[in-house]
Amino acid sequence: MTPELKGFLLVASLKILVAFSLVNVGVIMVIWAERRVSAFLQDRLGPNRVGPLGLLQSLADGVKNFTKEETYPAEADPVVFVLAPVLSFIPAMLAAAVIPFGSPLPGFDMTLPIIGQIVYSGEIPMMIADLPIGFLFILAITSLGVYGIVMAGWSSNNKYAFLGSLRGSAQMVSYEIAMGMGLVALMILVGNVTLTEAIARQQESTWFIFPLFIGFFLFAVSSLAETNRLPFDLPETESELVTGFHTEYSSMKFSMFFMAEYANMITASAMMATLFFGGWDIPFTTWDEGPASYLRFFATFGVFLAKTWMFMLTFIWIRWTLPRFRFDQLMQLGWKFMIPLALGYIMLIATTVWVLDTRGVEFGIVYSLILFAVNLPLTYVLFSILDRGKVLGGSQHKRVKVSA
Amino acid sequence: MAISVKVMQRKNQEISYLRAALKGMALTFSHLKRPSVTMQYPEETKTEDWKLPERWRGTHRMLTDEQGRAKCVACGLCPQICPANCIKLVPGEDEEGHRYPLVYEIDEFRCVFCGYCQEVCPEEAIHVGQHYENAEYSRDRFVYDLERLCAQTHPVSTLWDPSDARGE
């Protein structure tokens, strides 16, 4: 083996280790955070017994679930029934592979005992793979999670599980369109789909939350729907479908669905942080864009974690506040509101970008502020439509005059 | 014929979905700062605004006289009135004609903690108590014999007083 190959293998395996444990520890932390934050929102304390502040509660639950009995429904399809949690868990873990979690590290050329000389020339990008298909990979992989839900519901041979999986697939397929189209506007600005390029473009101008405010709104709402979190947790709806698609699952198979949900939530939060909030970019400074160093990596890594956690806490906050949509309202919002809005928004952004480019405006802060100004009136119109209950207003928009 | 439903004409701000959602978010956020109402049970058994009520009917207790003997005269009223049939009483009599219980057992598993035994007792001997932590490792430990009933030390329950119905 050449020193270069050794270096590459070492770096790649270390990055896989870091990214994978980041997601897994993140899942454990976010389950704990969900229970604690929900408790605080309801004037309770939440789990605080296992370990300091109850931090080890999720681990204890994991151990408990490993040792519990696995039950199989008599009429369940055994192969598909076992395969379903795996198919929902693996894509959730895979999606983290392309998210850059910090600024690059410097390359190295050193000699280690046993291994010998290892060389990594150039900077080490802090993601498992800097794929040229970027966030398309995440969209594609997270969509695979719907197979897990469909298979779980179908193989359980349980009418509640089946209804849950039907709802889940309908919902995830609908909102994927809005999600993908919301990102087309971002693609126009970046000119590419790689996440590193998206971060670089945000460092050049401003964070994309400003020029693409509606795009962020579309993406955030769709990712709530994609991760099956309240107010879009129609596949689970414990009030009507027991627990939906995972009704028949027990022990670790249930835990895998549970972990997949939270891993998806981490991916969605990391995507929002990366695409619209500058990723690992430290705001109001250009220091982090300098040459690669360990200090820069750790600083930007911390900033990335902080941004991701901010979104996760918002997810939790939303879940413990908003009531669930009715299924027809969910479909109305998806098909009659989000998708037309996303299409219109692509046209608007494309036109504005075309006008700005033909006028010779340099891509930078002014460029994105002009786009922000274009977003503002649209935001106002949008929210006033939503607010006046024309789309989601229950019975208000169907006023019936009753004669005496 | 379709049923026509009367739809209330409400103002936009009352039916607005978005404003209601934001209001809800603000409300839950304001709860983050409020103190928790949780009582940390095994460490705390009472808080400022909650303690075990005076009339709590829990584990039984047999009161004793100055010589340490049970006050019970084995009149048989408590097994008679007990709706759960959980009291086992075998009366005995000494040379001077004093009646006393030879066997007095209460099955705390069968007991429904109605407190009738305390109400009916003419000697104020058997009581239900302000006590609930009576877990055991085996089922037969829940049959309390006379010795164990006398050894209980928790405060006893007070009876409901009709002239002071709210306990004030």
Interface residues (C-beta under 8 A of the other chain):
Chain A: V37 A39 F40 L41 Q42 D43 R44 L45 W317 I318 W320 T321 L322 F383 L386 D387 R388 G389 L392 G393 G394 S395 Q396 K398 R399 V400 V402
Chain B: S4 V5 K6 V7 Q9 R10 N12 I15 S16 Y17 L18 R19 A21 G24 M25 L27 T28 F29 H31 L32 R34 P35 S36 V37 T38 Q40
